[in-house]
Amino acid sequence: MRLKQLYDWLPDALCDVLDRLPGPVTEQLEEIRIRQDRPLEIVYGTESSFVTPAGAVTADPGPAWRPDRGLCRALLERITRHSLYAVEEELRSGYITVSGGHRIGLAGRAVLENGTVRRLRDITGFNVRIARERIGCSAPVMPAIVDPAAKTIRHTLIVSPPQQGKTTLLRDVARAVSAGDWRHPAAAGWRGRKVGIVDERSEIAACENGVPTFDLGPRCDVLDACPKAEGMMMLIRSMSPEVIAVDEIGRPEDAAALREALHAGVRVVATAHASGIDDVLSRPVLRELAGEGLFRVYVILSRTGGRVAHRVVTAEEVLAGRFGRQAVRSGAAPRDAPPGWAMRPFAGPQAGVPGH
């Protein structure tokens, strides 16, 4: 069980409380939110609750267990391996990724240098996000992103707000492409494709000593803890990938690297934070890529009833959208445009995709 993987990083007192949680809660556990001298909170399924010292879940913060300063200090020392300087780059980003691909978000006092965040200090808030592997969760999506003419996948952007399963889906798409698990009627007999993953946050592959701990198929190479833009260029030059997978794009250098991949004949599957196409078009870098038609398919994820549903939007739909190409390029919809103005319903069934 992946929760147990975290116990090497968590103080014993916290592990004891988590061990007392009801089984159904543990199975769905997604986040453990630890705040000094404040109620312990967990997120599971579609629920958010506080936890008592006996492991009972409650909506009332009053009886909840409250981690003290000593526990928070012990937690910080464990996840930094007793050296804040060794994880200075992660502290600047506000999170640390530990073995197993689990991300621990941090909150505290920001230390600035020349107007930018140098690191965090006085850390008293932690958000432990539990990474989960969902083998086969890409099956409902694969038929929509396969390119039968080229016998590979289309350039694909997976979009959702945080904690809706983007990374989980990206990971399984990479596995499916690497293994030749195409799930498309025209793909019978196709071999898998060589996949290169740039795992900047060590969440996609969860490498330990360079070896992925998640199943990524037999034809996958991983650059772990490497900046996305630089990593994509390194893979193209050295590993001859046919498909590149990257998580959470959005910077100008990411866009430049994606264009280089396109010109090199490499297909790309990426993720981005956004609640829908309208949000994609409100972000300058993503709006440019959409206007260029770089991504041929957009997979929009949204959580419904404890599962993550998807719908698919094509580049043609986005570029032709209800309000025309200029609206796409500017990212601005007319004032009377409804929310999600560029979104059109997925023509097929609204298949569920398990999330984290």
Secondary structure, DSSP 8 states (H G I E B T S, - for coil): -HHHHGGGTS-HHHHHHHHTS-HHHHHHEEEEEEETTS--EEEETTEEEEE-TTS-EES-STTS----HHHHHHHHHHHTTT-TGGGHHHHHHTEEEETTTEEEEEEEEEEEETTEEEEEEEEEEEEEE-----TTTTTTTHHHHEETTTTEE--EEEEESTTSSHHHHHHHHHHHHHHT----GGGTT-----EEEEETTS-SS--BTTB-SS---SSEEEEET--HHHHHHHHHHHT--SEEEESS--SHHHHHHHHHHHHTT-EEEEEEE-SSHHHHTTSHHHHHHHHHT--SEEEEEEEETTEEEEEEEEHHHHHHTTTHHHHHHH----TT--TTTT----SS---EE---
